[in-house]
Amino acid sequence: MSKVSKETAKKEEFGPVTDCNAEVDGYRIGFATFHEDVDGTPLMKGLPDDMCQCPHWGYVLAGKVTFRFADRDETYEAGDAFYTPPGHIPVKHQPGSEVLMFSPADELAKTEAVMMQNFKSLQPA
């Protein structure tokens, strides 16, 4: 498959986030919709520097998102294309924000494994 849409991608629900994604030639193409403001800081614990080490290229379809880097925060709004190099944390998502991101699938899988472990540990028993 060389093309992906929200409708053809695999849909996954993660509480306040809906992720529709597919892998194409070693890259993950993902459409994320944020239903609530989400601070990813606790999900990054255990990664190098407690930050995402996977680069992402993206486009904000709706809303506004903020990523924290070691020396600054950057906010991207609807219509902005962006690149987040390794060493970032998604710290703020305006409810209703939609983001399209392209990420190396292998690197993203390593990050997601830690995030899922942290997500499960944060859920009430």
GIKA-V412422 format. One record per pair of residues at least 24 apart in sequence whose C-alpha atoms are under 8 Angstrom apart, sorted by the first residue. I is the first residue (numbers start at 1). J is the second residue. Records with the same first field share a line. If there is no record, write none. Layout:
I = J + J
This chain:
4 = 29
6 = 31
23 = 105
26 = 104 + 105 + 106
27 = 102 + 103 + 104 + 105
28 = 101 + 102 + 103 + 104 + 105 + 108
29 = 100 + 101 + 102 + 103
30 = 99 + 100 + 101 + 102
31 = 98 + 99 + 100 + 101
32 = 98 + 99 + 100
33 = 96 + 97 + 98 + 99
34 = 93 + 94 + 95 + 96 + 97 + 98
35 = 95 + 96 + 97
36 = 93 + 94 + 95 + 96
37 = 92 + 93 + 94 + 95
38 = 90 + 91 + 92 + 93
39 = 90 + 91 + 92 + 93
40 = 89 + 90 + 91 + 92
41 = 89 + 90 + 91
42 = 118
43 = 114 + 115 + 116 + 118 + 119
44 = 89 + 111 + 114 + 115 + 118
45 = 114 + 115 + 118
46 = 114
47 = 111 + 114
49 = 87
51 = 86 + 87 + 88 + 89
52 = 86 + 87 + 88 + 89 + 111
53 = 85 + 86 + 87 + 88 + 107 + 111
54 = 85 + 86 + 87 + 103 + 104 + 107 + 108 + 111
55 = 83 + 84 + 85 + 86 + 103 + 104
56 = 83 + 84 + 85 + 101 + 102 + 103 + 104
57 = 81 + 82 + 83 + 84 + 101 + 102 + 103
58 = 82 + 83 + 99 + 100 + 101 + 102
59 = 99 + 100 + 101
60 = 97 + 98 + 99 + 100
61 = 97 + 98 + 99 + 100
62 = 96 + 97 + 98 + 99
63 = 93 + 94 + 95 + 96 + 97 + 98
64 = 93 + 94 + 97
65 = 90 + 91 + 92 + 93 + 94 + 97
66 = 90 + 91 + 92 + 93
67 = 91 + 92
